[in-house]
Protein backbone atom coordinates (compact mmCIF):
# COMPACT_ATOMS: atom_id res chain seq x y z
CA UNK A 1 0.00 0.00 0.00
CA UNK A 2 2.99 2.29 0.45
CA UNK A 3 3.35 2.27 -3.34
CA UNK A 4 -0.14 3.71 -3.72
CA UNK A 5 0.62 6.45 -1.22
CA UNK A 6 3.81 7.32 -3.11
CA UNK A 7 1.90 7.45 -6.40
CA UNK A 8 -0.80 9.66 -4.94
CA UNK A 9 1.85 11.98 -3.56
CA UNK A 10 3.54 12.28 -6.96
CA UNK A 11 0.19 12.97 -8.62
CA UNK A 12 -0.73 15.64 -6.10
CA UNK A 13 2.60 17.36 -6.56
CA UNK A 14 1.92 17.69 -10.31
CA UNK A 15 -1.62 18.88 -9.58
CA UNK A 16 -0.25 21.66 -7.35
CA UNK A 17 2.20 22.73 -10.05
CA UNK A 18 -0.63 23.06 -12.58
CA UNK A 19 -3.15 24.69 -10.26
CA UNK A 20 -5.45 21.67 -10.27
CA UNK A 21 -7.64 20.99 -7.24
CA UNK A 22 -8.96 17.58 -8.30
CA UNK A 23 -8.52 15.01 -11.04
CA UNK A 24 -10.91 12.29 -12.20
CA UNK A 25 -9.48 8.96 -13.37
CA UNK A 26 -11.89 6.53 -15.10
CA UNK A 27 -11.67 2.88 -16.13
CA UNK A 28 -11.90 3.58 -19.85
CA UNK A 29 -9.54 3.79 -22.82
CA UNK A 30 -9.43 6.21 -25.81
CA UNK A 31 -11.98 4.07 -27.68
CA UNK A 32 -14.82 3.92 -25.12
CA UNK A 33 -14.21 0.17 -24.78
CA UNK A 34 -15.98 -2.07 -22.29
CA UNK A 35 -12.74 -3.98 -21.69
CA UNK A 36 -9.36 -2.21 -21.82
CA UNK A 37 -5.72 -3.19 -22.33
CA UNK A 38 -3.38 -3.12 -19.32
CA UNK A 39 -1.71 -0.02 -20.73
CA UNK A 40 -4.89 1.99 -20.10
CA UNK A 41 -5.65 0.74 -16.58
CA UNK A 42 -4.76 4.08 -14.99
CA UNK A 43 -7.42 3.89 -12.32
CA UNK A 44 -6.15 0.48 -11.14
CA UNK A 45 -2.54 1.74 -11.04
CA UNK A 46 -3.22 4.88 -9.04
CA UNK A 47 -5.64 3.29 -6.54
CA UNK A 48 -4.69 -0.38 -6.21
CA UNK A 49 -8.32 -1.35 -6.88
CA UNK A 50 -8.34 -3.90 -9.70
CA UNK A 51 -12.06 -4.35 -10.33
CA UNK A 52 -13.22 -3.77 -13.90
CA UNK A 53 -15.52 -0.84 -13.08
CA UNK A 54 -14.93 2.24 -10.98
CA UNK A 55 -13.81 5.86 -11.05
CA UNK A 56 -11.28 7.50 -8.76
CA UNK A 57 -11.46 11.18 -7.81
CA UNK A 58 -8.38 12.66 -6.18
CA UNK A 59 -8.08 16.08 -4.55
CA UNK A 60 -5.02 17.58 -2.88
CA UNK A 61 -5.99 16.06 0.46
CA UNK A 62 -8.81 13.59 -0.15
CA UNK A 63 -9.66 10.75 -2.55
CA UNK A 64 -12.63 8.53 -3.33
CA UNK A 65 -13.49 5.52 -5.47
CA UNK A 66 -16.98 5.16 -6.91
CA UNK A 67 -17.91 1.58 -7.84
CA UNK A 68 -20.96 -0.69 -7.90
CA UNK A 69 -22.12 -3.53 -5.65
CA UNK A 70 -20.10 -6.17 -7.49
CA UNK A 71 -16.95 -4.72 -5.99
CA UNK A 72 -17.89 -3.42 -2.55
CA UNK A 73 -16.05 -6.24 -0.75
CA UNK A 74 -13.03 -6.21 -3.07
CA UNK A 75 -12.72 -2.42 -3.03
CA UNK A 76 -12.99 -2.26 0.75
CA UNK A 77 -10.08 -4.69 1.05
CA UNK A 78 -7.88 -3.24 -1.69
CA UNK A 79 -8.29 0.37 -0.60
CA UNK A 80 -7.38 -0.27 3.04
CA UNK A 81 -4.53 2.01 4.08
CA UNK A 82 -4.52 3.97 0.81
CA UNK A 83 -6.40 7.01 2.04
CA UNK A 84 -8.97 6.45 -0.72
CA UNK A 85 -12.55 6.25 0.57
CA UNK A 86 -15.09 3.85 -0.94
CA UNK A 87 -18.27 5.42 -2.30
CA UNK A 88 -20.91 2.77 -2.95
CA UNK A 89 -22.86 3.49 -6.12
CA UNK A 90 -26.53 2.58 -5.96
CA UNK A 91 -26.73 3.34 -2.23
CA UNK A 92 -29.06 6.29 -1.62
CA UNK A 93 -26.71 8.02 0.83
CA UNK A 94 -23.82 8.04 -1.67
CA UNK A 95 -23.22 11.45 -3.27
CA UNK A 96 -22.32 11.70 -6.94
CA UNK A 97 -18.72 12.54 -7.80
CA UNK A 98 -19.56 16.10 -8.79
CA UNK A 99 -21.70 16.66 -5.70
CA UNK A 100 -18.86 15.41 -3.50
CA UNK A 101 -16.36 17.65 -5.29
CA UNK A 102 -18.59 20.65 -4.70
CA UNK A 103 -18.66 19.76 -1.00
CA UNK A 104 -14.88 19.43 -0.56
CA UNK A 105 -13.52 22.07 -2.97
CA UNK A 106 -13.67 25.87 -2.93
CA UNK A 107 -15.83 27.48 -5.63
CA UNK A 108 -14.24 27.83 -9.08
CA UNK A 109 -11.68 25.11 -8.38
CA UNK A 110 -10.10 23.45 -11.40
CA UNK A 111 -10.95 19.78 -12.01
CA UNK A 112 -8.80 17.93 -14.53
CA UNK A 113 -9.21 14.86 -16.71
CA UNK A 114 -7.08 13.08 -19.29
CA UNK A 115 -8.93 13.98 -22.53
CA UNK A 116 -7.86 10.70 -24.12
CA UNK A 117 -9.96 8.75 -21.65
CA UNK A 118 -13.20 10.71 -21.90
CA UNK A 119 -15.52 10.83 -24.88
CA UNK A 120 -16.82 14.11 -26.21
CA UNK A 121 -20.25 13.34 -24.77
CA UNK A 122 -18.76 12.56 -21.36
CA UNK A 123 -16.81 15.82 -21.35
CA UNK A 124 -19.87 17.85 -22.30
CA UNK A 125 -21.94 16.22 -19.59
CA UNK A 126 -19.21 16.45 -16.95
CA UNK A 127 -18.53 20.11 -17.76
CA UNK A 128 -22.21 20.95 -17.29
CA UNK A 129 -22.35 19.12 -13.96
CA UNK A 130 -19.22 20.84 -12.69
CA UNK A 131 -20.39 24.28 -13.83
CA UNK A 132 -23.70 23.71 -12.05
CA UNK A 133 -21.69 22.98 -8.92
CA UNK A 134 -19.51 26.06 -9.28
CA UNK A 135 -16.42 24.20 -10.54
CA UNK A 136 -14.27 24.40 -13.70
CA UNK A 137 -13.31 21.50 -15.99
CA UNK A 138 -9.76 21.40 -17.39
CA UNK A 139 -9.64 18.54 -19.96
CA UNK A 140 -5.96 18.78 -20.78
CA UNK A 141 -3.73 16.92 -18.33
CA UNK A 142 -2.34 13.40 -18.62
CA UNK A 143 -0.86 13.28 -15.15
CA UNK A 144 -0.71 9.48 -14.90
CA UNK A 145 1.27 9.21 -18.12
CA UNK A 146 4.00 11.36 -16.59
CA UNK A 147 4.39 9.47 -13.33
CA UNK A 148 3.61 5.84 -14.27
CA UNK A 149 7.02 4.22 -14.47
CA UNK A 150 7.30 0.69 -15.87
CA UNK A 151 3.94 1.15 -17.55
CA UNK A 152 2.88 -1.88 -19.63
CA UNK A 153 3.40 -1.43 -23.35
CA UNK A 154 0.52 -1.17 -25.74
CA UNK A 155 -0.34 -4.68 -26.98
CA UNK A 156 1.92 -5.79 -29.82
CA UNK A 157 0.10 -8.94 -30.94
CA UNK A 158 -0.42 -9.10 -34.69
CA UNK A 159 -3.90 -8.62 -36.06
CA UNK A 160 -5.39 -11.32 -38.24
CA UNK A 161 -7.71 -11.35 -41.22
CA UNK A 162 -11.28 -12.40 -40.47
CA UNK A 163 -12.08 -14.54 -43.46
CA UNK A 164 -15.17 -13.72 -45.51
CA UNK A 165 -16.29 -17.32 -44.97
CA UNK A 166 -17.02 -16.15 -41.40
CA UNK A 167 -17.87 -12.47 -41.98
CA UNK A 168 -20.06 -13.02 -45.03
CA UNK A 169 -19.18 -9.65 -46.57
CA UNK A 170 -15.98 -8.26 -48.06
CA UNK A 171 -14.30 -5.18 -46.60
CA UNK A 172 -14.69 -3.15 -49.78
CA UNK A 173 -18.43 -3.85 -49.79
CA UNK A 174 -18.72 -2.66 -46.19
CA UNK A 175 -16.76 0.50 -46.99
CA UNK A 176 -19.01 1.10 -49.98
CA UNK A 177 -22.04 0.90 -47.68
CA UNK A 178 -20.43 3.41 -45.32
CA UNK A 179 -19.75 5.79 -48.20
CA UNK A 180 -23.40 5.64 -49.14
CA UNK A 181 -24.27 6.64 -45.58
CA UNK A 182 -21.76 9.48 -45.81
CA UNK A 183 -23.35 10.74 -49.01
CA UNK A 184 -26.74 10.59 -47.36
CA UNK A 185 -25.46 12.69 -44.45
CA UNK A 186 -23.54 14.98 -46.85
CA UNK A 187 -20.20 14.60 -45.07
CA UNK A 188 -16.69 14.45 -46.52
CA UNK A 189 -14.95 12.28 -43.96
CA UNK A 190 -15.85 9.81 -41.24
CA UNK A 191 -13.74 9.08 -38.15
CA UNK A 192 -14.13 5.59 -36.69
CA UNK A 193 -12.87 5.18 -33.15
CA UNK A 194 -14.69 2.18 -31.63
CA UNK A 195 -12.51 -0.94 -31.74
CA UNK A 196 -15.28 -3.42 -32.51
CA UNK A 197 -16.58 -1.19 -35.31
CA UNK A 198 -13.11 -1.02 -36.85
CA UNK A 199 -12.73 -4.79 -36.57
CA UNK A 200 -16.08 -5.34 -38.29
CA UNK A 201 -15.48 -2.76 -41.02
CA UNK A 202 -12.06 -4.03 -42.08
CA UNK A 203 -12.66 -7.74 -41.39
CA UNK A 204 -9.81 -7.92 -38.92
CA UNK A 205 -9.58 -9.25 -35.40
CA UNK A 206 -6.95 -9.04 -32.65
CA UNK A 207 -5.99 -10.05 -29.13
CA UNK A 208 -5.45 -6.65 -27.54
CA UNK A 209 -8.11 -6.79 -24.82
CA UNK A 210 -9.78 -9.50 -22.79
CA UNK A 211 -12.93 -11.16 -24.11
CA UNK A 212 -13.35 -9.03 -27.26
CA UNK A 213 -11.18 -9.99 -30.29
CA UNK A 214 -10.19 -6.49 -31.38
CA UNK A 215 -7.03 -4.54 -32.17
CA UNK A 216 -6.24 -1.06 -30.86
CA UNK A 217 -6.68 1.27 -33.84
CA UNK A 218 -8.44 4.27 -35.34
CA UNK A 219 -9.82 4.58 -38.87
CA UNK A 220 -10.92 7.23 -41.33
CA UNK A 221 -12.90 7.05 -44.55
CA UNK A 222 -13.48 9.61 -47.29
CA UNK A 223 -14.92 9.35 -50.78
CA UNK A 224 -11.80 7.71 -52.21
CA UNK A 225 -9.58 6.41 -49.41
CA UNK A 226 -9.86 4.30 -46.28
CA UNK A 227 -7.12 4.47 -43.66
CA UNK A 228 -6.41 2.18 -40.73
CA UNK A 229 -4.31 3.78 -38.00
CA UNK A 230 -2.56 0.94 -36.19
CA UNK A 231 0.91 0.08 -34.97
CA UNK A 232 2.58 -1.18 -38.21
CA UNK A 233 4.36 -3.91 -36.24
CA UNK A 234 0.95 -5.45 -35.61
CA UNK A 235 0.27 -5.90 -39.35
CA UNK A 236 1.87 -8.81 -41.16
CA UNK A 237 2.70 -8.54 -44.86
CA UNK A 238 -0.13 -10.97 -45.57
CA UNK A 239 -2.73 -8.85 -43.76
CA UNK A 240 -1.31 -5.64 -45.21
CA UNK A 241 -1.63 -7.07 -48.73
CA UNK A 242 -5.21 -8.21 -48.09
CA UNK A 243 -6.18 -4.79 -46.74
CA UNK A 244 -4.50 -3.08 -49.68
CA UNK A 245 -6.51 -5.23 -52.09
CA UNK A 246 -9.64 -3.99 -50.31
CA UNK A 247 -8.57 -0.37 -50.72
CA UNK A 248 -7.26 0.19 -47.19
CA UNK A 249 -3.96 1.96 -46.43
CA UNK A 250 -2.12 1.77 -43.11
CA UNK A 251 -0.63 4.55 -41.00
CA UNK A 252 0.82 4.47 -37.46
CA UNK A 253 -1.66 4.47 -34.58
CA UNK A 254 -0.97 7.97 -33.25
CA UNK A 255 -0.71 9.46 -36.76
CA UNK A 256 -4.47 9.92 -36.57
CA UNK A 257 -3.95 13.11 -34.55
CA UNK A 258 -1.79 14.68 -37.27
CA UNK A 259 -4.24 13.41 -39.89
CA UNK A 260 -7.14 15.12 -38.16
CA UNK A 261 -5.27 18.36 -37.51
CA UNK A 262 -4.58 18.79 -41.24
CA UNK A 263 -8.12 18.38 -42.52
CA UNK A 264 -9.06 20.74 -45.33
CA UNK A 265 -10.94 24.00 -44.94
CA UNK A 266 -14.70 23.53 -45.07
CA UNK A 267 -14.67 19.74 -44.68
CA UNK A 268 -17.61 18.14 -42.92
CA UNK A 269 -16.44 15.48 -40.45
CA UNK A 270 -18.80 12.77 -39.23
CA UNK A 271 -18.10 11.36 -35.78
CA UNK A 272 -19.91 9.74 -32.89
CA UNK A 273 -19.52 11.91 -29.79
CA UNK A 274 -20.21 8.96 -27.50
CA UNK A 275 -17.21 7.07 -28.89
CA UNK A 276 -14.71 9.74 -29.95
CA UNK A 277 -12.24 10.78 -27.28
CA UNK A 278 -12.00 14.46 -26.47
CA UNK A 279 -8.26 14.66 -27.24
CA UNK A 280 -8.88 13.65 -30.86
CA UNK A 281 -11.92 15.91 -31.08
CA UNK A 282 -9.80 18.88 -30.01
CA UNK A 283 -7.47 18.31 -32.97
CA UNK A 284 -10.20 19.03 -35.51
CA UNK A 285 -9.48 22.49 -36.98
CA UNK A 286 -11.96 25.26 -36.41
CA UNK A 287 -12.31 25.62 -40.21
CA UNK A 288 -13.99 22.18 -40.36
CA UNK A 289 -17.60 21.39 -39.54
CA UNK A 290 -18.29 18.53 -37.15
CA UNK A 291 -21.41 16.48 -37.89
CA UNK A 292 -22.20 14.57 -34.72
CA UNK A 293 -24.31 11.46 -35.22
CA UNK A 294 -24.53 7.84 -34.24
CA UNK A 295 -21.84 5.86 -36.01
CA UNK A 296 -23.23 4.30 -39.21
CA UNK A 297 -21.14 1.17 -38.54
CA UNK A 298 -22.96 0.78 -35.21
CA UNK A 299 -26.26 0.04 -36.96
CA UNK A 300 -24.96 -1.85 -39.99
CA UNK A 301 -22.93 -4.17 -37.76
CA UNK A 302 -26.01 -5.04 -35.71
CA UNK A 303 -27.80 -6.66 -38.66
CA UNK A 304 -26.18 -10.04 -39.21
CA UNK A 305 -26.05 -11.53 -42.69
CA UNK A 306 -26.90 -15.17 -43.38
CA UNK A 307 -23.27 -16.28 -43.12
CA UNK A 308 -22.97 -14.65 -39.70
CA UNK A 309 -26.29 -16.09 -38.53
CA UNK A 310 -25.42 -19.59 -39.69
CA UNK A 311 -22.06 -19.27 -37.96
CA UNK A 312 -23.82 -18.20 -34.78
CA UNK A 313 -26.14 -21.21 -34.99
CA UNK A 314 -23.10 -23.48 -35.32
CA UNK A 315 -21.44 -21.76 -32.36
CA UNK A 316 -24.59 -22.39 -30.32
CA UNK A 317 -24.39 -26.12 -31.03
CA UNK A 318 -20.77 -26.25 -29.89
CA UNK A 319 -21.60 -24.19 -26.82
CA UNK A 320 -24.55 -26.47 -26.06
CA UNK A 321 -22.29 -29.52 -26.22
CA UNK A 322 -19.83 -27.89 -23.81
CA UNK A 323 -22.65 -26.91 -21.43
CA UNK A 324 -24.14 -30.41 -21.55
CA UNK A 325 -20.79 -31.85 -20.48
CA UNK A 326 -20.39 -29.19 -17.82
CA UNK A 327 -23.79 -29.72 -16.20
CA UNK A 328 -23.28 -33.52 -16.30
CA UNK A 329 -19.97 -32.97 -14.53
CA UNK A 330 -21.57 -30.60 -12.01
CA UNK A 331 -24.24 -33.15 -11.16
CA UNK A 332 -21.64 -35.89 -10.60
CA UNK A 333 -19.23 -33.74 -8.59
CA UNK A 334 -21.69 -31.94 -6.30
CA UNK A 335 -21.69 -34.71 -3.66
CA UNK A 336 -17.93 -34.24 -3.19
CA UNK A 337 -18.46 -30.95 -1.39
CA UNK A 338 -15.34 -29.57 -3.07
CA UNK A 339 -16.90 -27.33 -5.73
CA UNK A 340 -16.69 -23.56 -5.48
CA UNK A 341 -17.74 -20.62 -7.64
CA UNK A 342 -14.20 -20.26 -8.99
CA UNK A 343 -13.62 -23.97 -9.60
CA UNK A 344 -16.78 -24.40 -11.68
CA UNK A 345 -15.88 -21.25 -13.62
CA UNK A 346 -12.57 -22.87 -14.62
CA UNK A 347 -14.18 -26.20 -15.48
CA UNK A 348 -16.76 -24.60 -17.74
CA UNK A 349 -14.03 -22.76 -19.64
CA UNK A 350 -12.12 -26.02 -20.06
CA UNK A 351 -15.15 -27.74 -21.60
CA UNK A 352 -15.64 -24.85 -24.01
CA UNK A 353 -11.96 -24.82 -24.95
CA UNK A 354 -12.35 -28.38 -26.28
CA UNK A 355 -14.75 -27.17 -28.97
CA UNK A 356 -13.56 -26.37 -32.52
CA UNK A 357 -12.80 -22.70 -33.27
CA UNK A 358 -12.98 -21.69 -29.59
CA UNK A 359 -10.93 -18.55 -28.93
CA UNK A 360 -11.88 -17.18 -25.51
CA UNK A 361 -14.71 -16.46 -23.11
CA UNK A 362 -16.95 -13.59 -24.22
CA UNK A 363 -16.97 -12.02 -20.72
CA UNK A 364 -15.99 -12.94 -17.20
CA UNK A 365 -18.25 -15.75 -16.00
CA UNK A 366 -20.77 -14.86 -13.30
CA UNK A 367 -21.04 -17.88 -11.02
CA UNK A 368 -23.23 -16.73 -8.14
CA UNK A 369 -24.27 -19.21 -5.47
CA UNK A 370 -27.16 -18.37 -3.12
CA UNK A 371 -26.96 -14.69 -2.10
CA UNK A 372 -24.19 -13.99 -4.63
CA UNK A 373 -26.70 -14.72 -7.39
CA UNK A 374 -28.66 -11.69 -6.23
CA UNK A 375 -25.75 -9.41 -7.19
CA UNK A 376 -26.57 -8.81 -10.84
CA UNK A 377 -22.99 -8.50 -12.12
CA UNK A 378 -21.27 -10.53 -9.44
CA UNK A 379 -17.70 -11.64 -10.08
CA UNK A 380 -16.26 -14.32 -7.80
CA UNK A 381 -12.89 -13.48 -6.27
CA UNK A 382 -10.64 -15.40 -3.87
CA UNK A 383 -12.09 -13.24 -1.09
CA UNK A 384 -15.74 -13.93 -1.96
CA UNK A 385 -15.44 -17.46 -3.40
CA UNK A 386 -18.35 -19.53 -2.05
CA UNK A 387 -18.40 -23.31 -1.71
CA UNK A 388 -21.42 -24.97 -3.32
CA UNK A 389 -23.80 -26.86 -1.08
CA UNK A 390 -26.78 -29.12 -1.98
CA UNK A 391 -29.31 -26.37 -1.43
CA UNK A 392 -30.73 -23.24 -3.06
CA UNK A 393 -29.80 -21.81 -6.48
CA UNK A 394 -26.66 -21.44 -8.53
CA UNK A 395 -26.86 -18.66 -11.13
CA UNK A 396 -24.38 -19.18 -13.96
CA UNK A 397 -24.03 -16.48 -16.63
CA UNK A 398 -21.30 -17.23 -19.18
CA UNK A 399 -20.36 -17.05 -22.83
CA UNK A 400 -17.74 -17.88 -25.41
CA UNK A 401 -16.02 -16.47 -28.45
CA UNK A 402 -15.80 -18.91 -31.35
CA UNK A 403 -14.47 -17.86 -34.73
CA UNK A 404 -17.95 -18.40 -36.13
CA UNK A 405 -19.97 -16.72 -33.41
CA UNK A 406 -20.38 -15.25 -29.92
CA UNK A 407 -22.50 -16.85 -27.19
CA UNK A 408 -24.06 -15.63 -23.94
CA UNK A 409 -26.26 -17.81 -21.74
CA UNK A 410 -27.58 -17.78 -18.19
CA UNK A 411 -29.00 -20.79 -16.41
CA UNK A 412 -30.20 -20.89 -12.83
CA UNK A 413 -30.11 -24.42 -11.44
CA UNK A 414 -31.40 -25.97 -8.23
CA UNK A 415 -28.57 -27.59 -6.27
CA UNK A 416 -30.97 -29.08 -3.76
CA UNK A 417 -34.51 -28.82 -2.40
CA UNK A 418 -36.27 -25.52 -3.02
CA UNK A 419 -38.97 -23.69 -1.09
CA UNK A 420 -42.37 -22.94 -2.62
CA UNK A 421 -41.36 -19.29 -2.92
CA UNK A 422 -38.13 -20.17 -4.73
CA UNK A 423 -40.05 -22.31 -7.23
CA UNK A 424 -42.64 -19.60 -7.70
CA UNK A 425 -39.96 -16.96 -8.34
CA UNK A 426 -38.15 -19.22 -10.79
CA UNK A 427 -41.35 -19.98 -12.68
CA UNK A 428 -42.44 -16.35 -12.92
CA UNK A 429 -39.09 -15.50 -14.49
CA UNK A 430 -39.52 -18.42 -16.89
CA UNK A 431 -43.01 -17.21 -17.82
CA UNK A 432 -41.54 -13.86 -18.78
CA UNK A 433 -38.78 -15.51 -20.79
CA UNK A 434 -41.32 -17.63 -22.70
CA UNK A 435 -43.65 -14.68 -23.31
CA UNK A 436 -40.85 -12.73 -24.98
CA UNK A 437 -39.59 -15.77 -26.91
CA UNK A 438 -43.09 -16.30 -28.33
CA UNK A 439 -43.65 -12.65 -29.25
CA UNK A 440 -44.95 -11.70 -32.69
CA UNK A 441 -44.75 -8.01 -33.52
CA UNK A 442 -45.23 -5.65 -36.48
CA UNK A 443 -42.54 -3.86 -38.43
CA UNK A 444 -41.17 -0.74 -36.65
CA UNK A 445 -41.52 -2.24 -33.19
CA UNK A 446 -38.99 -1.04 -30.63
CA UNK A 447 -37.51 -3.15 -27.87
CA UNK A 448 -39.08 -0.91 -25.23
CA UNK A 449 -42.51 -1.92 -26.55
CA UNK A 450 -41.77 -5.63 -25.97
CA UNK A 451 -40.11 -5.35 -22.56
CA UNK A 452 -43.41 -5.64 -20.68
CA UNK A 453 -43.83 -9.19 -21.97
CA UNK A 454 -40.85 -10.33 -19.92
CA UNK A 455 -42.00 -8.49 -16.78
CA UNK A 456 -45.77 -8.89 -16.66
CA UNK A 457 -45.84 -12.15 -14.68
CA UNK A 458 -43.60 -10.50 -12.09
CA UNK A 459 -45.43 -7.18 -12.12
CA UNK A 460 -48.74 -8.95 -11.52
CA UNK A 461 -47.31 -10.03 -8.16
CA UNK A 462 -45.61 -6.76 -7.32
CA UNK A 463 -42.11 -7.85 -8.34
CA UNK A 464 -39.56 -6.55 -10.84
CA UNK A 465 -35.89 -6.57 -11.83
CA UNK A 466 -33.62 -3.58 -12.30
CA UNK A 467 -31.67 -4.42 -15.44
CA UNK A 468 -32.60 -4.49 -19.11
CA UNK A 469 -34.25 -7.55 -20.60
CA UNK A 470 -32.12 -7.78 -23.72
CA UNK A 471 -28.91 -6.42 -25.23
CA UNK A 472 -27.49 -6.79 -28.71
CA UNK A 473 -24.75 -9.37 -29.32
CA UNK A 474 -21.91 -9.13 -31.83
CA UNK A 475 -20.53 -11.73 -34.23
CA UNK A 476 -17.14 -12.85 -32.93
CA UNK A 477 -17.03 -9.40 -31.39
CA UNK A 478 -18.46 -7.70 -28.31
CA UNK A 479 -21.02 -9.71 -26.37
CA UNK A 480 -22.69 -6.39 -25.53
CA UNK A 481 -23.48 -4.26 -28.55
CA UNK A 482 -26.14 -1.87 -29.76
CA UNK A 483 -27.98 -0.01 -30.91
CA UNK A 484 -30.80 -2.52 -30.39
CA UNK A 485 -32.02 -3.41 -26.92
CA UNK A 486 -35.06 -4.66 -25.02
CA UNK A 487 -35.51 -2.61 -21.87
CA UNK A 488 -37.90 -0.21 -20.16
CA UNK A 489 -35.86 2.82 -21.24
CA UNK A 490 -36.91 4.27 -24.58
CA UNK A 491 -34.67 3.39 -27.52
CA UNK A 492 -35.65 4.61 -30.98
CA UNK A 493 -33.93 1.70 -32.74
CA UNK A 494 -36.51 -0.67 -34.20
CA UNK A 495 -35.95 -4.42 -34.29
CA UNK A 496 -35.26 -5.83 -37.75
CA UNK A 497 -34.38 -9.28 -39.12
CA UNK A 498 -30.77 -10.22 -38.53
CA UNK A 499 -30.42 -8.51 -35.16
CA UNK A 500 -29.29 -10.82 -32.35
CA UNK A 501 -30.38 -10.03 -28.80
CA UNK A 502 -30.53 -11.62 -25.38
CA UNK A 503 -33.76 -12.61 -23.66
CA UNK A 504 -32.91 -12.51 -19.95
CA UNK A 505 -35.54 -11.60 -17.38
CA UNK A 506 -34.58 -12.18 -13.76
CA UNK A 507 -35.49 -11.76 -10.11
CA UNK A 508 -33.17 -10.98 -7.22
CA UNK A 509 -33.80 -11.27 -3.50
CA UNK A 510 -30.94 -9.47 -1.77
CA UNK A 511 -29.07 -11.67 0.69
CA UNK A 512 -30.90 -14.80 -0.46
CA UNK A 513 -30.67 -15.78 -4.13
CA UNK A 514 -30.90 -14.59 -7.72
CA UNK A 515 -32.66 -16.06 -10.75
CA UNK A 516 -32.06 -15.32 -14.43
CA UNK A 517 -32.89 -17.34 -17.53
CA UNK A 518 -31.14 -16.16 -20.69
CA UNK A 519 -31.15 -17.32 -24.29
CA UNK A 520 -30.00 -15.46 -27.37
CA UNK A 521 -32.57 -14.84 -30.10
CA UNK A 522 -32.57 -13.36 -33.57
CA UNK A 523 -35.32 -11.41 -35.29
CA UNK A 524 -36.89 -13.23 -38.27
CA UNK A 525 -39.89 -12.64 -40.50
CA UNK A 526 -43.12 -14.24 -39.29
CA UNK A 527 -45.90 -13.48 -41.73
CA UNK A 528 -47.34 -10.80 -43.95
CA UNK A 529 -51.01 -10.00 -43.46
CA UNK A 530 -53.40 -7.30 -44.59
CA UNK A 531 -52.03 -5.33 -41.62
CA UNK A 532 -48.43 -5.55 -42.81
CA UNK A 533 -45.33 -7.60 -42.11
CA UNK A 534 -44.87 -9.20 -38.70
CA UNK A 535 -41.64 -10.40 -37.10
CA UNK A 536 -40.87 -12.93 -34.39
CA UNK A 537 -37.85 -14.35 -32.55
CA UNK A 538 -35.89 -17.46 -33.39
CA UNK A 539 -34.26 -18.84 -30.24
CA UNK A 540 -30.59 -19.64 -30.87
CA UNK A 541 -29.25 -20.88 -27.54
CA UNK A 542 -29.28 -24.64 -26.98
CA UNK A 543 -29.27 -25.76 -23.35
CA UNK A 544 -31.94 -27.35 -21.12
CA UNK A 545 -33.86 -25.24 -18.63
CA UNK A 546 -33.89 -26.78 -15.15
CA UNK A 547 -37.36 -28.30 -14.75
CA UNK A 548 -36.68 -29.27 -11.11
CA UNK A 549 -37.16 -25.62 -10.17
CA UNK A 550 -40.52 -25.13 -11.93
CA UNK A 551 -43.90 -24.81 -10.23
CA UNK A 552 -45.90 -26.35 -13.06
CA UNK A 553 -49.19 -25.13 -11.62
CA UNK A 554 -48.18 -21.65 -12.75
CA UNK A 555 -47.56 -22.57 -16.39
CA UNK A 556 -50.26 -22.46 -19.05
CA UNK A 557 -50.63 -25.18 -21.66
CA UNK A 558 -49.11 -22.85 -24.25
CA UNK A 559 -46.08 -22.22 -22.03
CA UNK A 560 -45.69 -25.96 -21.44
CA UNK A 561 -45.83 -26.53 -25.18
CA UNK A 562 -43.11 -23.93 -25.77
CA UNK A 563 -40.88 -25.53 -23.15
CA UNK A 564 -41.36 -29.00 -24.61
CA UNK A 565 -40.72 -27.76 -28.14
CA UNK A 566 -37.59 -25.93 -26.99
CA UNK A 567 -36.24 -28.98 -25.21
CA UNK A 568 -36.95 -31.15 -28.24
CA UNK A 569 -34.98 -28.72 -30.38
CA UNK A 570 -32.11 -28.76 -27.88
CA UNK A 571 -31.96 -32.55 -27.95
CA UNK A 572 -32.30 -32.87 -31.72
CA UNK A 573 -29.50 -30.40 -32.43
CA UNK A 574 -27.03 -31.44 -29.73
CA UNK A 575 -27.42 -35.22 -29.57
CA UNK A 576 -25.59 -36.02 -32.87
CA UNK A 577 -22.39 -34.66 -31.27
CA UNK A 578 -22.69 -36.40 -27.93
CA UNK A 579 -21.60 -39.77 -26.57
CA UNK A 580 -24.22 -42.37 -25.65
CA UNK A 581 -23.94 -41.44 -21.96
CA UNK A 582 -24.27 -37.73 -22.74
CA UNK A 583 -27.26 -38.35 -24.99
CA UNK A 584 -29.03 -40.26 -22.23
CA UNK A 585 -28.34 -37.51 -19.70
CA UNK A 586 -29.58 -34.84 -22.12
CA UNK A 587 -32.67 -36.90 -23.01
CA UNK A 588 -33.58 -36.97 -19.32
CA UNK A 589 -33.09 -33.19 -18.99
CA UNK A 590 -35.23 -32.58 -22.09
CA UNK A 591 -37.98 -35.07 -21.35
CA UNK A 592 -41.51 -34.08 -22.31
CA UNK A 593 -43.47 -32.78 -19.34
Secondary structure as UniProt FT lines:
FT   HELIX           2..18
FT   STRAND          22..25
FT   TURN            30..31
FT   HELIX           38..40
FT   HELIX           42..47
FT   STRAND          55..59
FT   STRAND          63..67
FT   HELIX           69..71
FT   HELIX           72..78
FT   TURN            79..83
FT   STRAND          85..88
FT   TURN            89..90
FT   TURN            92..93
FT   HELIX           97..104
FT   TURN            107..108
FT   STRAND          110..113
FT   HELIX           115..117
FT   HELIX           120..132
FT   TURN            133..134
FT   STRAND          136..138
FT   TURN            139..140
FT   HELIX           143..147
FT   TURN            149..150
FT   STRAND          160..161
FT   HELIX           164..167
FT   HELIX           171..185
FT   STRAND          189..192
FT   HELIX           195..202
FT   STRAND          204..205
FT   STRAND          218..222
FT   STRAND          226..229
FT   HELIX           232..234
FT   HELIX           237..245
FT   TURN            246..247
FT   STRAND          248..251
FT   TURN            253..254
FT   HELIX           255..261
FT   TURN            265..266
FT   STRAND          268..271
FT   TURN            273..275
FT   HELIX           278..282
FT   TURN            286..287
FT   STRAND          289..292
FT   HELIX           296..302
FT   HELIX           306..333
FT   HELIX           334..336
FT   HELIX           341..353
FT   TURN            356..357
FT   STRAND          358..361
FT   STRAND          366..369
FT   HELIX           370..374
FT   TURN            376..377
FT   TURN            382..384
FT   STRAND          393..398
FT   STRAND          400..402
FT   TURN            403..404
FT   STRAND          405..406
FT   STRAND          409..414
FT   HELIX           420..437
FT   STRAND          440..442
FT   TURN            443..444
FT   HELIX           447..459
FT   TURN            460..462
FT   STRAND          470..472
FT   STRAND          481..486
FT   TURN            497..498
FT   STRAND          499..503
FT   STRAND          506..509
FT   TURN            510..512
FT   STRAND          513..516
FT   STRAND          518..529
FT   TURN            530..531
FT   STRAND          532..539
FT   HELIX           547..549
FT   HELIX           552..554
FT   HELIX           557..574
FT   HELIX           575..577
FT   HELIX           580..589
//
